[in-house]
Amino acid sequence: MEVGSNLTEKARRDYQLVREAVDHGSQKAFSELMGLYKDTIYFMLLKMTGHPNDAEDLTIETFGKAFKKIHQYTPDYAFSTWLFKIASNHCIDFIRKKKKNVLAYDANEEIQESSNVKNLPGEGIDPEESFIRSQKVQLMREVVESLKPRYRKLVELRYFDELSYEEICEELDLPLGTVKAQLFRAREFLYNILKDNRERL
C-alpha cells in the first residue's frame, strides 16, 4: 500500500516503522514507535486523569492495545492521530468506569488480593509468563528500556532476575496487589510484541 500523499514527513517515517513492525516483527521498530510517543501520550493522559500512576498505567495499556492492532493501521491518516485516538478513547472509558465503579472496584481489589495471596500460581504455570520467560533477553531489552522506570524495574526483577511476586514486594516495598496489577499490564504489553515477533520470524 502506498503511503498517503497527504502525510507529513514525520507521518511517513512512522508508517515505515509500522511496516517494519508488521511485516518483519521488528523489535527495534516497536521500540522506536514507543520512544517517539510515550511521553506525549503520558502527558496527554496525565492531563485527562490528573493522576501520574493512572497516566502511567494507561500509557502502557494504550501501547499494548495499539501494538496488538497495529496491522489494522492504514496510512490514510498519521499514525500519531490513530495512536492518540486509542489513548483518548481508552482513557475516557477508564474515567467513566472508575467514576461509576470506584467503591465496588476497591472492594473487589481487596477480595482479589486476599485470594491471590492464598493461591499464588506456581512459577511458569501461566502461559504468558512462560512465553515471556522463554524469550532471549536481547529480544526484550529494547522494548523494556522504553518503559517508564516504574514498569522497567518491575519487569527486570520479574523476568530478568526471576524474582517471585513476594520477593519483588520486599525489594520495592510495594503491596502485592500493586505489584501484580502493574506486572499484569506490563506483561500483556510485552506478550503482544514478543508473540507477534515470533509468529513473523
Backbone hydrogen bonds, N-H to C=O, Kabsch-Sander energy under -0.5 kcal/mol:
donor,donor_aa,acceptor,acceptor_aa,energy
4,G,75,P,-0.6
7,L,4,G,-1.6
12,R,8,T,-2.2
13,R,9,E,-2.1
14,D,10,K,-2.4
15,Y,11,A,-2.2
16,Q,12,R,-2.0
17,L,13,R,-1.8
18,V,14,D,-2.4
19,R,15,Y,-2.5
20,E,16,Q,-2.1
21,A,17,L,-2.3
22,V,18,V,-2.9
23,D,19,R,-3.2
24,H,19,R,-0.5
24,H,20,E,-1.5
25,G,21,A,-1.0
26,S,20,E,-1.7
30,F,26,S,-1.9
31,S,27,Q,-2.3
32,E,28,K,-2.5
33,L,29,A,-2.5
34,M,30,F,-2.2
35,G,31,S,-2.7
36,L,32,E,-2.2
37,Y,33,L,-1.3
38,K,34,M,-2.6
41,I,37,Y,-2.8
42,Y,38,K,-2.5
43,F,39,D,-2.6
44,M,40,T,-1.9
45,L,41,I,-2.6
46,L,42,Y,-2.5
47,K,43,F,-1.9
48,M,44,M,-1.6
49,T,45,L,-2.6
50,G,46,L,-2.9
55,A,51,H,-2.5
56,E,52,P,-2.4
57,D,53,N,-2.5
58,L,54,D,-2.8
59,T,55,A,-1.9
60,I,56,E,-2.0
61,E,57,D,-2.3
62,T,58,L,-2.4
63,F,59,T,-2.1
64,G,60,I,-2.3
65,K,61,E,-2.6
66,A,62,T,-2.8
67,F,63,F,-2.9
68,K,64,G,-1.6
69,K,65,K,-1.4
70,I,67,F,-0.6
72,Q,69,K,-2.4
73,Y,70,I,-1.4
77,Y,74,T,-0.9
82,W,78,A,-1.8
83,L,79,F,-2.8
84,F,80,S,-2.9
85,K,81,T,-1.8
86,I,82,W,-1.8
87,A,83,L,-2.4
88,S,84,F,-2.8
89,N,85,K,-2.6
90,H,86,I,-2.4
91,C,87,A,-2.3
92,I,88,S,-2.6
93,D,89,N,-2.3
94,F,90,H,-2.2
95,I,91,C,-2.9
96,R,92,I,-2.5
97,K,93,D,-2.6
98,K,94,F,-2.8
99,K,95,I,-2.5
100,K,96,R,-1.8
101,N,97,K,-2.6
102,V,98,K,-1.0
105,Y,101,N,-3.5
106,D,102,V,-2.2
107,A,103,L,-2.0
108,N,104,A,-2.4
109,E,105,Y,-2.6
110,E,106,D,-1.8
111,I,107,A,-1.9
112,Q,108,N,-3.0
113,E,109,E,-2.9
114,S,110,E,-2.1
115,S,111,I,-2.2
116,N,112,Q,-2.8
117,V,113,E,-2.2
118,K,114,S,-1.2
119,N,115,S,-1.8
125,I,122,G,-1.8
130,S,126,D,-2.7
131,F,127,P,-2.3
132,I,128,E,-2.6
133,R,129,E,-2.5
134,S,130,S,-1.4
135,Q,131,F,-0.7
135,Q,132,I,-1.1
139,L,136,K,-1.1
140,M,136,K,-0.8
140,M,137,V,-1.2
141,R,137,V,-1.7
142,E,138,Q,-0.6
144,V,140,M,-2.7
145,E,141,R,-2.5
146,S,142,E,-0.7
146,S,143,V,-1.0
147,L,143,V,-0.5
147,L,144,V,-1.4
151,Y,148,K,-0.6
152,R,148,K,-2.8
153,K,149,P,-2.5
154,L,150,R,-1.4
155,V,151,Y,-2.7
156,E,152,R,-2.4
157,L,153,K,-2.4
158,R,154,L,-2.3
159,Y,155,V,-3.1
160,F,155,V,-0.8
160,F,156,E,-1.2
161,D,156,E,-2.7
163,L,157,L,-2.9
168,I,164,S,-2.1
169,C,165,Y,-2.3
170,E,166,E,-2.0
171,E,167,E,-2.5
172,L,168,I,-2.6
173,D,169,C,-1.2
174,L,169,C,-1.4
179,V,175,P,-2.0
180,K,176,L,-2.7
181,A,177,G,-2.2
182,Q,178,T,-2.4
183,L,179,V,-2.4
184,F,180,K,-1.9
185,R,181,A,-1.6
186,A,182,Q,-2.3
187,R,183,L,-3.0
188,E,184,F,-2.1
189,F,185,R,-1.9
190,L,186,A,-2.6
191,Y,187,R,-3.0
192,N,188,E,-2.1
193,I,189,F,-1.4
194,L,190,L,-3.0
195,K,191,Y,-2.7
196,D,192,N,-1.4
197,N,193,I,-2.3
198,R,194,L,-2.4
199,E,195,K,-2.2
200,R,196,D,-1.1
200,R,197,N,-0.7
201,L,197,N,-1.0
201,L,198,R,-0.5
